[in-house]
């Protein structure tokens, strides 16, 4: 049973999400990751299997499907 570790809600929906990870000081975008998303606060939770698959992907076991440029802002 789901319980959000941020807000305690027991309601979540299965969604495909995008996340940016930093690998070797480089941002990497992974799209269409299956996740549970808390309906109250929006916290995203990945299964262990999904987390491991993403880890392997971004550390070289997969090739990117495309590359994009990225605007960088500094909050100072």
VENZIZI-V200486 format. One record per residue. N is the residue number from 0. OMEGA is omega in whole degrees, -180 to 180 (NA if undefined). BURIAL is I if it has 16 or more other ideal C-beta (glycine too) atoms within 10 Angstrom, else O. D_LAST is the distance of its C-alpha to the last C-alpha in Angstrom with 1 decimal. Layout:
BEGIN
n=N omega=OMEGA burial=BURIAL d_last=D_LAST
n=N omega=OMEGA burial=BURIAL d_last=D_LAST
END
This chain:
BEGIN
n=0 omega=-179 burial=O d_last=42.0
n=1 omega=167 burial=O d_last=38.3
n=2 omega=-178 burial=O d_last=36.4
n=3 omega=-180 burial=I d_last=32.6
n=4 omega=179 burial=O d_last=31.1
n=5 omega=-173 burial=O d_last=28.2
n=6 omega=178 burial=O d_last=30.2
n=7 omega=179 burial=O d_last=33.8
n=8 omega=178 burial=O d_last=34.9
n=9 omega=-177 burial=O d_last=37.9
n=10 omega=178 burial=O d_last=37.3
n=11 omega=176 burial=I d_last=35.6
n=12 omega=173 burial=O d_last=36.2
n=13 omega=179 burial=O d_last=36.4
n=14 omega=169 burial=O d_last=34.0
n=15 omega=-175 burial=O d_last=32.8
n=16 omega=174 burial=O d_last=29.0
n=17 omega=176 burial=O d_last=26.3
n=18 omega=173 burial=O d_last=23.9
n=19 omega=177 burial=O d_last=21.4
n=20 omega=175 burial=O d_last=22.0
n=21 omega=-180 burial=O d_last=20.6
n=22 omega=-177 burial=O d_last=23.6
n=23 omega=180 burial=O d_last=23.4
n=24 omega=180 burial=O d_last=19.7
n=25 omega=178 burial=O d_last=20.5
n=26 omega=-180 burial=O d_last=19.9
n=27 omega=180 burial=O d_last=23.4
n=28 omega=174 burial=O d_last=24.3
n=29 omega=-178 burial=I d_last=27.5
n=30 omega=174 burial=O d_last=29.2
n=31 omega=178 burial=O d_last=32.1
n=32 omega=177 burial=I d_last=31.8
n=33 omega=-177 burial=O d_last=34.3
n=34 omega=166 burial=I d_last=32.8
n=35 omega=-180 burial=I d_last=33.6
n=36 omega=-180 burial=I d_last=31.2
n=37 omega=-180 burial=I d_last=31.5
n=38 omega=-179 burial=O d_last=32.8
n=39 omega=-172 burial=O d_last=31.2
n=40 omega=178 burial=O d_last=27.6
n=41 omega=178 burial=O d_last=27.2
n=42 omega=-179 burial=I d_last=26.8
n=43 omega=-179 burial=O d_last=27.9
n=44 omega=178 burial=O d_last=30.5
n=45 omega=174 burial=I d_last=32.0
n=46 omega=177 burial=O d_last=35.4
n=47 omega=-179 burial=O d_last=35.9
n=48 omega=179 burial=O d_last=37.7
n=49 omega=179 burial=O d_last=34.9
n=50 omega=-180 burial=O d_last=32.3
n=51 omega=179 burial=O d_last=34.6
n=52 omega=178 burial=I d_last=35.3
n=53 omega=179 burial=I d_last=31.6
n=54 omega=179 burial=O d_last=31.1
n=55 omega=180 burial=O d_last=34.1
n=56 omega=-173 burial=I d_last=33.0
n=57 omega=178 burial=I d_last=29.5
n=58 omega=168 burial=O d_last=31.0
n=59 omega=-179 burial=O d_last=33.6
n=60 omega=178 burial=O d_last=36.5
n=61 omega=176 burial=O d_last=35.6
n=62 omega=177 burial=O d_last=34.7
n=63 omega=178 burial=O d_last=32.0
n=64 omega=175 burial=O d_last=33.6
n=65 omega=176 burial=O d_last=31.2
n=66 omega=179 burial=O d_last=28.0
n=67 omega=172 burial=O d_last=25.3
n=68 omega=-174 burial=O d_last=22.4
n=69 omega=174 burial=O d_last=18.9
n=70 omega=-178 burial=O d_last=16.0
n=71 omega=178 burial=O d_last=12.7
n=72 omega=176 burial=O d_last=9.3
n=73 omega=178 burial=O d_last=5.9
n=74 omega=-177 burial=O d_last=3.8
n=75 omega=NA burial=O d_last=0.0
END
